[in-house]
C-alpha cells in the first residue's frame, strides 16, 4: 500500500477583480484539508516571534558602572544607612541588578513541523471561509485606489494578506498604504502573517505554488 494517503479535493470559487465568480479550482486535501494541530501551530508562532527578537538589550552591573572608588560618606554620625559604594543598584546611577544582557532567543523547530503548522492554518482558513481566490492581479501601474476597489469588490473588508505566486512590485506598491493589508510572494508565507490577517487572498498561480511547496513527498509524509 502506498505510504501516501489518497488525495482528496475541495472546490472553491475563483473570482475576477470585479468580484464575479468565473471558475472553480480544486484544492489538495493534503495542503488545505489538514486537521488543526494547535500545539504545532502555537510552537511555530512562538518560534517565529522569538527568532525575530534582536536580543541586544544590555545593562551594566555594579561591577561595570564607572565611579564608586571612594566611600560616598562617612560610616557614622550622618544618620544614614552605611554606604560603601555609589555603584549600588539601590542608588541612582548605580548598576542594575538582574538586568538584561545580549543573548540569542532563537528556537529550533523541525522543518516538517513548520510545514505542518502552515498547512493547518491554510486548512483552517478554507474551513472558516476566510480564503478568497482571484484569477489574477494584473495591475499595469501602482495604484492604491485600484487595489482598494478590488478588495472591496471581493468582499475583503477587514485585514487581508494578499499572496501572489512571484513578487509583484505593482501589487506591493498598490497595497502598502492600505490599512491592515500586506502582500507576500507564496514562498514567504509564514505563520505570523497568516494569523495576523483575517482574510487570505491568493491568486490561482499562488494556490498552485503553495500546493507544490506544501505537498509532502513520498517517504516524507508527516502524519496529521
HELIX and SHEET records of a PDB file:
HELIX    1   1 UNK A   29  UNK A   32  1                                   4    
HELIX    2   2 UNK A   38  UNK A   51  1                                  14    
HELIX    3   3 UNK A  111  UNK A  127  1                                  17    
HELIX    4   4 UNK A  144  UNK A  153  1                                  10    
HELIX    5   5 UNK A  169  UNK A  175  1                                   7    
HELIX    6   6 UNK A  186  UNK A  188  5                                   3    
HELIX    7   7 UNK A  191  UNK A  196  1                                   6    
HELIX    8   8 UNK A  204  UNK A  214  1                                  11    
SHEET    1   A 6 UNK A  21  UNK A  28  0                                        
SHEET    2   A 6 UNK A   9  UNK A  15 -1                                        
SHEET    3   A 6 UNK A 131  UNK A 134  1                                        
SHEET    4   A 6 UNK A 199  UNK A 203  1                                        
SHEET    5   A 6 UNK A 160  UNK A 164  1                                        
SHEET    6   A 6 UNK A 181  UNK A 185  1                                        
END                                                                             
